[in-house]
């Protein structure tokens, strides 16, 4: 089993920055892909970004503003969010999984609120 603990959410003004962190513990040997999703009120959960090996992928809404990185020594994935917009307001969820989706783990979610 893998436990994910997120931190770094909060309230920020438009144009500001936040950095989310997600630390994994437990049986992490199966983890190949780390990512971030978000869910705004009344909307479906959507992928924000993921990282697998040296490859990163971003939603169009995140390109150029968000950066996903990982620290393998700390079993932690980060999401640096710059130039935040009110439409970025959502609960952000950390996701870690095996490449085949045989093992999928979610964080508890952290609220990000961007005021205009």
Secondary structure, DSSP 8 states (H G I E B T S, - for coil): -EEEEEE--EEEETT--EEEEEEEEESGGG--EEEEEEE-TTS--EEEEEEETTEEEE-TTTTTTEEEEEEGGGTEEEEEE-S--GGG-EEEEEEEE-TTSSSEEE---EEEEEE-
